[in-house]
Amino acid sequence: MWKMTLKQRRRQTELIALLDQLKRDPYSQIPKDYTFGDDPDEDEKYNKVLASFSSVVEELQKLEVAARDGG
């Protein structure tokens, strides 16, 4: 197991909190019967939340890699 610096642990805590917040967002789960292209405003909301979610996950991954590699 690798060790994170204090700064890395704090950032990880912030990112996990943000991830939890995004999971609770109603636009984080696309209904099965939803069709993209019918309502551009709704599409934008779904895409924005999904992009944010992806960004947070990527940053978490980078943080864990940096901690593992000692950076």
N, CA, C and O of each residue as an XYZ file, in Angstrom:
284
protein
N       0.852     -1.184      0.000
C       0.000      0.000      0.000
C       0.892      1.239      0.000
O       1.894      1.297      0.712
N       0.521      2.199     -0.787
C       1.294      3.427     -0.880
C       0.745      4.457      0.090
O      -0.370      4.338      0.598
N       1.555      5.460      0.326
C       1.150      6.523      1.251
C       0.956      7.815      0.480
O       1.753      8.174     -0.387
N      -0.121      8.502      0.819
C      -0.396      9.795      0.207
C       0.117     10.895      1.119
O       0.163     10.751      2.341
N       0.499     11.995      0.494
C       0.869     13.162      1.283
C      -0.410     13.776      1.843
O      -1.514     13.442      1.413
N      -0.248     14.661      2.788
C      -1.409     15.324      3.376
C      -2.207     16.079      2.313
O      -3.438     16.052      2.308
N      -1.495     16.746      1.426
C      -2.156     17.494      0.348
C      -2.952     16.541     -0.557
O      -4.075     16.852     -0.955
N      -2.368     15.389     -0.877
C      -3.050     14.411     -1.712
C      -4.282     13.843     -1.007
O      -5.324     13.653     -1.635
N      -4.166     13.573      0.286
C      -5.324     13.041      1.034
C      -6.450     14.060      1.088
O      -7.621     13.705      0.948
N      -6.104     15.318      1.289
C      -7.134     16.358      1.315
C      -7.826     16.471     -0.039
O      -9.050     16.581     -0.110
N      -7.045     16.444     -1.102
C      -7.636     16.527     -2.440
C      -8.505     15.298     -2.715
O      -9.570     15.411     -3.322
N      -8.055     14.143     -2.275
C      -8.840     12.932     -2.458
C     -10.184     13.043     -1.719
O     -11.221     12.647     -2.251
N     -10.160     13.570     -0.521
C     -11.390     13.766      0.244
C     -12.334     14.708     -0.487
O     -13.538     14.459     -0.553
N     -11.787     15.796     -1.038
C     -12.605     16.745     -1.799
C     -13.215     16.072     -3.028
O     -14.392     16.265     -3.330
N     -12.409     15.287     -3.730
C     -12.889     14.636     -4.942
C     -13.958     13.584     -4.629
O     -14.936     13.459     -5.366
N     -13.776     12.835     -3.551
C     -14.778     11.840     -3.160
C     -16.093     12.533     -2.810
O     -17.166     12.046     -3.166
N     -16.013     13.662     -2.115
C     -17.225     14.419     -1.777
C     -17.916     14.911     -3.048
O     -19.141     14.853     -3.156
N     -17.138     15.388     -3.995
C     -17.696     15.853     -5.262
C     -18.319     14.692     -6.035
O     -19.379     14.839     -6.643
N     -17.663     13.556     -6.006
C     -18.182     12.370     -6.674
C     -19.519     11.941     -6.064
O     -20.452     11.595     -6.788
N     -19.607     11.965     -4.752
C     -20.868     11.631     -4.077
C     -21.965     12.618     -4.457
O     -23.114     12.227     -4.664
N     -21.615     13.884     -4.546
C     -22.579     14.908     -4.936
C     -23.059     14.669     -6.368
O     -24.250     14.792     -6.655
N     -22.144     14.333     -7.252
C     -22.522     14.073     -8.639
C     -23.403     12.833     -8.755
O     -24.311     12.795     -9.585
N     -23.145     11.826     -7.934
C     -23.965     10.617     -7.970
C     -25.412     10.905     -7.580
O     -26.333     10.256     -8.076
N     -25.608     11.866     -6.700
C     -26.962     12.209     -6.255
C     -27.683     13.139     -7.232
O     -28.893     13.339     -7.116
N     -26.964     13.698     -8.175
C     -27.569     14.594     -9.156
C     -28.565     13.800    -10.005
O     -28.241     12.710    -10.475
N     -29.769     14.335    -10.205
C     -30.765     13.602    -10.993
C     -30.339     13.366    -12.448
O     -30.864     12.471    -13.111
N     -29.407     14.153    -12.932
C     -28.948     13.982    -14.310
C     -27.764     13.022    -14.424
O     -27.203     12.864    -15.509
N     -27.381     12.387    -13.332
C     -26.262     11.458    -13.391
C     -26.682     10.087    -13.915
O     -25.839      9.288    -14.323
N     -27.981      9.821    -13.903
C     -28.471      8.548    -14.424
C     -29.477      8.821    -15.535
O     -30.512      9.454    -15.325
N     -29.150      8.340    -16.687
C     -29.993      8.576    -17.855
C     -31.098      7.519    -17.871
O     -30.818      6.322    -17.809
N     -32.347      7.961    -17.954
C     -33.452      6.993    -18.018
C     -33.323      6.084    -19.250
O     -32.827      6.507    -20.295
N     -33.768      4.853    -19.112
C     -33.651      3.893    -20.221
C     -34.413      4.351    -21.457
O     -33.995      4.066    -22.579
N     -35.511      5.050    -21.270
C     -36.319      5.460    -22.407
C     -35.940      6.844    -22.947
O     -36.629      7.377    -23.817
N     -34.851      7.426    -22.437
C     -34.435      8.761    -22.884
C     -33.744      8.654    -24.236
O     -32.941      7.749    -24.460
N     -34.059      9.578    -25.134
C     -33.441      9.619    -26.452
C     -32.716     10.945    -26.614
O     -33.328     12.012    -26.553
N     -31.410     10.869    -26.821
C     -30.640     12.082    -27.066
C     -31.046     12.683    -28.398
O     -31.306     11.967    -29.366
N     -31.097     13.992    -28.434
C     -31.432     14.710    -29.648
C     -32.841     15.265    -29.653
O     -33.156     16.166    -30.430
N     -33.693     14.728    -28.788
C     -35.075     15.227    -28.734
C     -35.156     16.587    -28.046
O     -35.934     17.449    -28.455
N     -34.361     16.774    -27.012
C     -34.386     18.022    -26.241
C     -32.938     18.457    -25.962
O     -32.310     17.951    -25.032
N     -32.413     19.379    -26.754
C     -31.005     19.797    -26.603
C     -30.663     20.339    -25.214
O     -29.540     20.157    -24.743
N     -31.615     21.001    -24.553
C     -31.338     21.531    -23.214
C     -31.119     20.396    -22.212
O     -30.201     20.453    -21.394
N     -31.958     19.376    -22.282
C     -31.798     18.223    -21.400
C     -30.518     17.463    -21.741
O     -29.806     17.009    -20.846
N     -30.231     17.328    -23.025
C     -29.003     16.658    -23.457
C     -27.784     17.336    -22.852
O     -26.861     16.676    -22.374
N     -27.794     18.659    -22.879
C     -26.671     19.429    -22.337
C     -26.492     19.162    -20.839
O     -25.367     19.033    -20.356
N     -27.602     19.081    -20.113
C     -27.535     18.820    -18.668
C     -26.942     17.441    -18.397
O     -26.075     17.291    -17.537
N     -27.413     16.432    -19.136
C     -26.871     15.080    -18.961
C     -25.385     15.046    -19.316
O     -24.577     14.477    -18.581
N     -25.036     15.654    -20.437
C     -23.633     15.653    -20.878
C     -22.730     16.390    -19.895
O     -21.594     15.973    -19.668
N     -23.216     17.473    -19.315
C     -22.416     18.246    -18.364
C     -22.113     17.409    -17.115
O     -20.974     17.387    -16.648
N     -23.112     16.732    -16.581
C     -22.905     15.913    -15.384
C     -21.993     14.731    -15.704
O     -21.111     14.400    -14.912
N     -22.196     14.098    -16.846
C     -21.346     12.968    -17.217
C     -19.897     13.403    -17.440
O     -18.972     12.672    -17.085
N     -19.693     14.579    -18.022
C     -18.336     15.093    -18.219
C     -17.678     15.419    -16.878
O     -16.492     15.152    -16.685
N     -18.443     15.993    -15.961
C     -17.919     16.301    -14.629
C     -17.541     15.027    -13.898
O     -16.486     14.945    -13.268
N     -18.410     14.037    -13.987
C     -18.157     12.749    -13.344
C     -16.875     12.124    -13.891
O     -16.034     11.639    -13.134
N     -16.744     12.144    -15.196
C     -15.554     11.590    -15.844
C     -14.292     12.338    -15.416
O     -13.255     11.724    -15.164
N     -14.383     13.651    -15.336
C     -13.243     14.466    -14.942
C     -12.792     14.154    -13.514
O     -11.595     14.055    -13.242
N     -13.747     14.002    -12.618
C     -13.424     13.697    -11.224
C     -12.769     12.318    -11.122
O     -11.785     12.147    -10.402
N     -13.308     11.353    -11.832
C     -12.740     10.002    -11.807
C     -11.311     10.010    -12.356
O     -10.425      9.365    -11.796
N     -11.090     10.736    -13.443
C      -9.747     10.829    -14.015
C      -8.769     11.475    -13.034
O      -7.636     11.014    -12.891
N      -9.201     12.533    -12.363
C      -8.317     13.191    -11.403
C      -8.005     12.274    -10.223
O      -6.876     12.252     -9.732
N      -9.004     11.518     -9.767
C      -8.768     10.550     -8.695
C      -7.738      9.510     -9.127
O      -6.841      9.155     -8.362
N      -7.873      9.032    -10.350
C      -6.925      8.042    -10.860
C      -5.505      8.618    -10.896
O      -4.555      7.960    -10.471
N      -5.366      9.836    -11.398
C      -4.054     10.486    -11.454
C      -3.462     10.669    -10.064
O      -2.263     10.485     -9.858
N      -4.313     11.032     -9.118
C      -3.861     11.205     -7.751
C      -3.352      9.896     -7.150
O      -2.327      9.872     -6.469
N      -4.072      8.816     -7.407
C      -3.651      7.513     -6.887
C      -2.362      7.038     -7.554
O      -1.503      6.451     -6.896
N      -2.224      7.287     -8.839
C      -0.993      6.913     -9.541
C       0.184      7.712     -8.995
O       1.263      7.161     -8.777
N      -0.021      9.012     -8.773
C       1.040      9.851     -8.230
C       1.441      9.391     -6.834
O       2.624      9.377     -6.493
N       0.451      9.014     -6.028
C       0.765      8.534     -4.677
C       1.516      7.210     -4.725
O       2.447      6.987     -3.950
N       1.112      6.346     -5.628
C       1.772      5.038     -5.754
C       3.212      5.199     -6.229
O       4.115      4.511     -5.756
N       3.411      6.119     -7.171
C       4.751      6.305     -7.744
C       5.623      7.230     -6.898
O       6.785      7.468     -7.227
N       5.063      7.747     -5.817
C       5.835      8.591     -4.914
C       5.921     10.033     -5.368
O       6.851     10.744     -4.986
N       4.972     10.481     -6.176
C       5.039     11.832     -6.712
C       4.137     12.728     -6.043
O       4.076     13.910     -6.382
